[in-house]
Amino acid sequence: MTQEELFKKLIAHCKEYGFIFPSSEIYDGLSAVYDYGQLGVELKNNIKTYWWDSMTKLHDNIVGIDAAIFMHPKVWEASGHVGAFNDPLIDNKDSKKRYRADVLIEEWIAKQDEKIEKECAKAAKRFGESFNKEMFVQTNGRVLEIAARRDEVNRRMAEALNANDLVELRQIILDCEIVCPISGSRNWTEVRQFNLMFSTQMGSVAEGANTVYLRPETAQGIFVNFLNVQKTGRMKIPFGIAQIGKAFRNEIVARQFIFRMREFEQMEMQFFVRPGEEMEWWKRWKETRMSWHRALGFGDDKYRFHDHEKLAHYANAATDVEFNFPFGFKEVEGIHSRTDFDLGRHQQFSGKKIQYFDPETGESYVPYVVETSIGVDRMVLQVLSAAYKEEQLENGETRTVLSIPAPLAPVKVAVLPLVKKDGLQEIAMDLVHKLKFDHNVQYDEKDSIGKRYRRQDAIGTPFCVTVDHQTKEDGTVTIRERDTMKQWRVSIDELESIVADKVGMRQLFEKLV
């Protein structure tokens, strides 16, 4: 099964089992907008809890806020979004499809990496155990030729983006002979800028209404509240402010399921530091955030850093944490050194002094900022992509299982009476009532026990508890573990503590401290 086929199966699975639905589906949907179903919202909330608690509970100098989506229009002038929040847009004249010029080039660059991997795979097959991949990549003429062209195109793209050279971006597309995926032609329009912000009107009548924007990021709500939080919380630098909230971007090309949407949710933390110390903190937060991702146990090789060659107008350093999705390595989180740009601009545009008096140095200054910004929806897709498996069993059957880390799983425990008689249902329901105060629990009595196990595997439930006739004799139940399918008996009196130990967030947090 190809990665593309796997991804299609995952999307279908998400709908079939109540994780994610197309928005307004009965009206044929709305492009790049999705709704979270009954299991998807649980997974999403658990991911947010993992992030929020790791920020605000494990760090004694980070607090949270919840700023409004609507903000004064001058906020977005000060931040640079009104004038500079653009993507380079290009159309194919034959297919009438619209693309981001930089994404087309990045996909071409990714294909060069795939070519190099294919050359390595052929060589490994030819040389066997004696194959040295590192030496091969450094010495093989074909690989060096591909890599040189890739690096040159990457350099040209970075320079064009930094210089806002739209003519050069189009020329790169032509030089690389990039074709439209739909029409297969190279009949491209000129590249032009496209502002990503949604605007709306605020006011009682149209004539007197003011133009306001749906926020394209949550960070600015933190910056305009810097003084409020710092003073009321008596915060001392370095300290951070965290926020989870909706953001909106009128993406040119919204695709790959929930990876790129027009309405999405962000988890952002802005960490305020002394000027001159930002690079040290940027490096620290890089490692801290990578540890947070790797603690989920999907494999360290699934992640990598990708340092930016083109820096945003506010940054002096930026890197992405990328995850290997079925469609390749893509960004799930950004760690940026934003300098003092944001607070400085808001100080300038508002006319209010936004500075911190440092009692240790006796100076007042505009703090520098290190940002960590992660997409909730991309994290959901990351977890689902890594967790989805189709396994061949010894009896020849295939089971579909979501190996979601237990603390993030939508349903923590399923309680199953072996049969619907002999008082087993009553015992099972009593267990559900005991467990539901601490965990999301499902009760299921329909079909054979094997079919019920398969249903729970498919939604990622880490543990099934089966009540049988022996339960009535000795007060024990059978626990079945999802990933290994191992079963063992435990006392009902011990069940609550066993489940709590295995599904709690603590096991993740202990990896981070």
C-alpha positions in Angstrom: 0.0 0.0 0.0 1.4 3.4 -1.0 1.5 6.3 1.4 -1.2 8.1 -0.7 -3.5 5.1 -0.4 -2.8 4.9 3.3 -3.7 8.6 3.7 -7.0 8.1 1.8 -7.8 5.2 4.1 -7.0 7.3 7.2 -9.4 10.1 6.0 -12.2 7.6 5.4 -11.5 6.0 8.8 -11.8 9.4 10.5 -15.2 10.0 9.0 -16.5 6.4 9.6 -15.6 6.4 13.3 -16.7 9.9 14.2 -13.4 11.7 14.4 -13.6 14.4 11.6 -16.4 15.3 9.2 -16.5 17.7 6.2 -18.2 20.9 7.4 -21.8 21.5 6.2 -21.6 18.1 4.4 -25.4 18.0 3.7 -24.8 21.1 1.5 -21.8 19.5 -0.2 -19.4 20.9 2.3 -17.2 24.0 2.4 -13.7 23.9 1.0 -11.0 23.3 3.6 -13.3 23.6 6.6 -13.9 20.5 8.9 -15.9 19.6 11.9 -14.7 17.4 14.7 -17.0 14.5 15.6 -17.6 12.9 19.0 -14.2 11.1 19.1 -12.2 13.8 17.3 -13.1 16.5 19.8 -12.0 14.3 22.7 -8.6 13.6 21.0 -8.3 17.3 20.2 -9.1 18.4 23.8 -6.6 15.8 25.2 -3.8 17.2 22.9 -4.7 20.7 24.1 -4.5 19.5 27.7 -1.1 17.9 27.1 0.2 21.2 25.7 -1.5 23.5 28.2 -0.5 21.6 31.3 3.1 21.1 30.0 3.4 24.8 29.6 1.6 26.2 32.7 2.1 23.4 35.2 5.6 22.3 34.4 7.0 25.8 34.2 6.5 28.2 37.1 7.1 31.2 34.9 4.5 30.6 32.3 0.8 31.7 32.6 -2.1 31.6 30.2 -4.7 34.0 28.8 -7.6 33.8 26.4 -7.7 36.9 24.2 -10.6 37.9 21.9 -10.7 37.0 18.2 -11.7 40.5 17.2 -9.0 43.2 17.9 -8.6 46.8 17.0 -7.7 47.1 13.3 -4.5 49.0 14.2 -3.2 45.9 15.9 -2.8 44.3 12.4 -1.2 47.4 11.0 1.3 47.4 13.8 2.1 43.7 13.4 2.7 44.1 9.7 -0.2 41.8 8.6 -2.1 44.4 6.7 0.8 45.3 4.5 2.9 42.1 4.5 0.8 39.0 5.3 0.8 37.7 1.7 1.5 34.6 -0.2 2.8 34.5 -3.8 -0.1 33.2 -6.0 0.1 31.7 -9.5 -2.6 30.3 -11.8 -2.4 27.7 -14.5 -4.2 29.1 -17.5 -5.3 25.7 -18.7 -6.6 24.1 -15.5 -7.7 27.4 -14.0 -6.3 26.1 -10.7 -4.5 28.4 -8.3 -1.3 27.5 -6.5 1.3 29.0 -4.1 4.4 29.6 -6.1 6.7 28.8 -3.3 4.9 25.6 -2.5 5.3 24.4 -6.1 9.0 25.0 -5.9 9.3 23.3 -2.5 7.5 20.3 -3.9 10.0 20.2 -6.8 12.8 20.4 -4.2 11.3 17.5 -2.3 11.2 15.4 -5.5 14.9 15.9 -5.8 15.4 14.4 -2.3 13.2 11.5 -3.4 15.5 11.0 -6.5 18.5 10.9 -4.2 16.8 8.3 -1.9 16.0 6.2 -5.0 19.7 6.3 -6.1 20.7 5.3 -2.6 18.2 2.4 -2.5 19.4 1.1 -5.9 23.0 1.3 -4.7 22.2 -0.4 -1.4 20.6 -3.3 -3.3 23.7 -3.6 -5.6 26.4 -3.4 -2.9 24.5 -5.2 0.0 26.0 -5.0 3.5 29.1 -3.2 2.3 27.0 -0.1 1.2 28.0 3.1 2.9 25.2 5.6 2.3 27.0 8.6 3.7 30.0 8.0 1.5 27.8 7.3 -1.5 25.9 10.6 -1.2 29.2 12.5 -0.9 30.9 10.8 -4.0 28.3 9.6 -6.5 28.3 11.8 -9.5 24.5 11.5 -10.2 23.6 12.2 -6.6 26.0 15.2 -6.5 24.4 16.6 -9.7 20.9 16.3 -8.3 21.9 17.8 -4.9 23.7 20.7 -6.5 20.7 21.7 -8.6 18.4 21.3 -5.7 20.5 23.5 -3.5 20.8 26.1 -6.2 17.0 26.3 -6.7 16.6 26.4 -2.9 19.0 29.4 -2.7 17.2 31.2 -5.6 13.8 30.7 -4.0 15.0 32.0 -0.6 16.5 35.1 -2.1 13.4 35.7 -4.2 11.1 35.4 -1.2 13.3 37.6 0.9 13.4 40.2 -1.8 9.7 39.8 -2.7 10.9 39.2 -6.3 7.8 37.7 -7.9 9.3 37.7 -11.4 12.2 35.5 -10.2 9.7 33.1 -8.5 7.9 32.5 -11.8 11.3 32.1 -13.6 12.3 29.4 -11.2 9.0 27.6 -11.9 9.8 27.8 -15.6 13.4 26.8 -15.3 12.5 23.8 -13.3 9.8 22.9 -15.8 7.2 22.6 -13.1 3.9 21.5 -14.5 0.3 21.9 -13.2 -0.7 18.6 -11.4 -4.1 18.9 -13.0 -3.5 19.9 -16.6 0.1 18.8 -17.0 1.0 22.1 -18.7 3.4 24.9 -18.0 1.1 27.6 -19.1 1.5 29.9 -16.0 0.3 33.4 -15.2 2.5 36.0 -13.6 3.0 35.6 -9.8 1.1 38.1 -7.7 0.6 38.7 -3.9 -2.5 37.6 -2.1 -3.4 38.8 1.4 -4.5 36.0 3.7 -6.6 37.9 6.2 -10.4 37.7 6.3 -12.1 41.0 6.9 -15.6 41.8 8.1 -17.6 44.8 9.3 -18.3 45.8 12.9 -21.0 48.4 13.5 -24.8 48.8 13.7 -25.2 50.1 10.1 -23.2 49.5 7.0 -22.4 53.2 6.5 -20.8 53.6 9.9 -19.2 50.2 10.2 -15.5 49.7 10.7 -13.4 47.1 9.0 -12.0 44.5 11.4 -10.2 41.3 10.8 -10.5 37.7 11.9 -7.1 37.2 13.5 -4.6 35.2 11.4 -2.6 34.3 14.5 -3.2 34.3 18.3 0.2 35.9 19.2 -0.9 39.5 18.9 -3.5 39.0 21.6 -0.6 38.1 23.9 1.5 41.1 22.9 -1.2 43.7 23.5 -1.8 42.1 26.9 1.9 42.0 27.9 1.7 44.8 30.5 -1.6 43.6 31.9 -0.2 40.1 32.6 3.2 41.3 33.7 1.8 43.8 36.2 -1.1 41.9 37.6 0.8 38.6 37.8 4.0 40.3 39.1 5.9 38.4 36.5 9.7 38.7 36.3 11.6 38.2 33.0 12.1 35.6 31.7 8.5 34.6 31.6 5.9 33.3 29.1 2.3 33.8 28.2 0.4 30.9 26.6 -2.8 30.8 24.7 -5.0 28.4 22.7 -7.4 29.8 20.2 -8.9 30.0 16.8 -7.2 31.7 13.9 -8.3 32.3 10.3 -6.4 32.5 7.0 -7.8 32.7 3.5 -5.3 30.1 2.2 -4.7 30.0 -1.6 -4.3 26.3 -1.5 -5.9 24.6 1.4 -5.4 20.8 1.1 -4.2 17.6 2.7 -7.2 17.1 4.8 -6.9 19.1 8.1 -3.2 19.9 7.5 -4.0 23.3 5.9 -7.4 24.8 6.7 -9.0 28.3 6.6 -10.3 28.0 10.1 -7.9 26.4 12.5 -6.7 26.4 16.1 -3.3 27.4 17.5 -1.4 26.8 20.7 1.1 29.6 21.1 3.5 30.6 23.8 5.4 33.9 23.8 8.5 33.9 26.0 9.8 37.3 27.1 13.6 37.6 27.6 16.3 40.2 28.0 17.7 41.6 24.8 20.8 39.7 23.9 19.6 36.4 25.5 17.1 35.5 22.8 19.3 33.1 20.9 20.2 31.1 24.0 16.5 30.8 24.8 15.6 30.0 21.2 18.0 27.0 21.3 16.5 25.9 24.7 13.0 26.0 23.5 13.9 24.1 20.3 15.0 21.2 22.4 12.1 21.5 24.9 9.5 21.4 22.1 11.2 18.5 20.3 11.1 16.6 23.6 7.4 17.3 23.9 6.7 15.7 20.5 9.0 12.7 21.0 7.5 11.9 24.4 4.5 10.6 22.5 6.6 7.6 21.4 6.1 7.6 17.6 9.8 7.3 17.0 12.5 10.0 17.1 13.2 9.4 13.4 9.7 10.7 12.6 10.8 14.2 13.5 13.4 16.7 12.3 14.2 20.4 12.5 14.1 22.6 9.4 15.8 25.9 9.8 14.2 28.8 7.8 16.2 30.4 5.0 13.6 33.0 4.5 12.9 34.7 7.8 9.6 36.5 8.5 9.9 40.3 8.9 9.9 40.0 12.7 12.4 37.2 13.2 16.2 36.8 13.5 16.0 33.0 13.8 13.4 30.4 13.0 13.0 26.7 12.8 10.2 24.2 12.3 9.6 20.9 13.9 8.6 18.7 11.0 6.8 15.4 11.2 6.9 12.6 8.6 3.3 12.5 7.4 2.1 10.1 4.7 2.7 13.0 2.3 6.2 13.7 3.6 8.0 15.8 6.2 5.8 18.9 7.0 5.8 21.5 9.7 3.8 21.0 12.9 5.4 23.6 15.0 7.5 26.7 14.6 10.0 28.1 17.1 10.9 31.7 16.3 13.0 34.4 17.8 10.8 37.5 17.1 13.2 40.1 18.6 11.5 43.1 20.0 9.6 43.8 16.8 6.1 43.1 18.1 6.2 45.0 21.4 8.2 47.8 19.8 5.7 48.2 17.0 2.7 48.2 19.4 4.5 50.8 21.5 5.0 52.9 18.4 1.4 52.6 17.0 -0.4 52.9 20.3 1.7 55.7 21.8 1.8 53.7 25.1 5.1 52.8 26.8 5.4 49.0 26.6 8.6 48.3 28.6 9.8 46.2 31.5 11.8 47.6 34.4 14.5 45.0 35.2 15.2 45.2 39.0 18.4 43.3 38.5 20.0 45.7 36.0 18.1 48.8 36.9 17.1 49.3 33.3 13.9 49.7 31.4 13.7 48.0 28.0 11.4 46.4 25.4 11.7 42.7 25.9 12.7 40.3 23.2 10.4 37.3 22.4 10.9 33.7 21.7 7.8 32.1 20.3 6.6 28.5 20.1 3.6 28.1 17.8 1.9 24.8 17.1 -1.2 23.9 15.1 -3.8 21.9 17.1 -5.3 20.4 13.9 -1.9 19.4 12.6 -1.2 17.7 15.9 -4.4 15.8 15.6 -3.4 14.7 12.1 0.1 13.9 13.3 -1.3 11.6 16.0 -3.8 9.9 13.7 -1.2 9.4 11.0 1.3 7.9 13.3 -1.3 5.8 15.1 -3.2 4.3 12.1 -2.2 0.7 11.4 -3.6 -2.3 9.5 -2.2 -5.5 11.1 -2.3 -9.1 9.8 -3.2 -11.5 12.6 -2.2 -15.1 13.0 -5.7 -16.3 12.0 -5.5 -14.5 8.7 -7.7 -11.7 9.7 -6.8 -8.0 9.4 -7.4 -5.6 12.3 -7.4 -1.8 12.0 -6.0 -0.2 15.1 -5.3 3.4 16.2 -2.3 3.1 18.5 -2.9 6.5 20.1 -0.9 7.2 23.2 -3.2 6.3 26.1 -3.2 9.8 27.7 -4.5 11.2 24.4 -6.9 8.5 23.5 -10.6 9.7 23.1 -11.9 6.8 25.1 -9.7 5.4 27.8 -11.6 2.3 28.8 -14.4 0.1 27.3 -16.3 -2.0 29.7 -17.8 -5.2 28.1 -20.1 -7.8 29.7 -19.3 -11.1 28.2 -23.0 -11.9 27.7 -26.2 -10.0 28.2 -27.5 -12.1 31.1 -26.7 -13.6 34.5 -26.2 -10.2 36.1 -23.0 -9.4 34.1 -24.6 -6.3 32.6 -25.3 -4.8 36.1 -21.7 -5.5 37.3 -20.4 -3.9 34.1 -22.5 -0.8 34.5 -21.4 -0.4 38.1 -17.8 -0.4 36.8 -18.7 2.3 34.3 -20.1 4.5 37.0 -17.0 4.1 39.1 -14.6 4.9 36.3 -16.5 7.7 34.5 -15.7 10.3 37.2 -12.1 10.2 36.1 -12.1 8.9 32.5 -14.1 8.8 29.3 -15.6 5.3 29.4 -17.7 3.4 26.9 -20.1 0.5 27.6 -20.7 -2.0 24.8 -22.8 -5.2 24.9 -23.6 -5.7 21.2 -22.1 -8.5 19.1 -19.4 -11.0 20.0 -16.6 -10.0 22.3 -14.2 -10.3 19.4 -16.1 -7.8 17.3 -16.3 -5.4 20.3 -12.6 -5.6 20.7 -12.1 -4.7 17.0 -14.4 -1.7 17.4 -12.4 -0.4 20.3 -9.1 -1.0 18.5 -10.4 1.1 15.6 -11.1 4.1 17.7 -7.9 3.8 19.7 -9.3 2.7 23.1 -6.2 1.5 25.1 -7.9 -0.9 27.5 -11.0 -3.1 27.4 -12.4 -4.5 30.6 -14.4 -7.7 30.3 -16.9 -8.9 32.9 -17.5 -12.6 32.9 -18.9 -15.4 35.1 -15.7 -15.6 37.0 -16.2 -12.0 38.0 -19.2 -13.1 40.1 -17.1 -15.8 41.8 -13.9 -13.9 42.8 -14.4 -10.2 41.9 -11.9 -10.1 39.1 -12.2 -8.9 35.5 -10.1 -9.3 32.4 -8.1 -6.3 31.1 -7.1 -6.4 27.4 -4.4 -4.1 26.2 -4.9 -2.6 22.7 -1.5 -2.7 21.1 -0.3 -6.2 22.3 -3.8 -7.7 22.7 -2.4 -9.2 25.9 -5.0 -10.1 28.6 -4.7 -10.5 32.3 -7.0 -10.6 35.3 -7.1 -8.1 38.1 -9.3 -7.4 41.1 -12.1 -4.9 40.6 -10.8 -3.2 43.7 -7.5 -2.5 41.9 -9.0 -1.5 38.6 -9.4 2.2 39.2 -5.7 2.7 40.2 -4.4 0.5 37.4 -6.3 2.4 34.8 -5.4 5.8 36.3 -1.7 4.9 36.2 -1.7 3.7 32.6 -3.8 6.5 31.0 -2.9 9.6 33.0 -0.9 12.5 31.6 1.7 12.1 34.3 3.6 9.4 32.3 4.1 11.9 29.5 5.0 14.8 31.8 7.7 12.7 33.6 9.5 12.4 30.3 9.7 16.2 30.1 11.2 17.1 33.5 
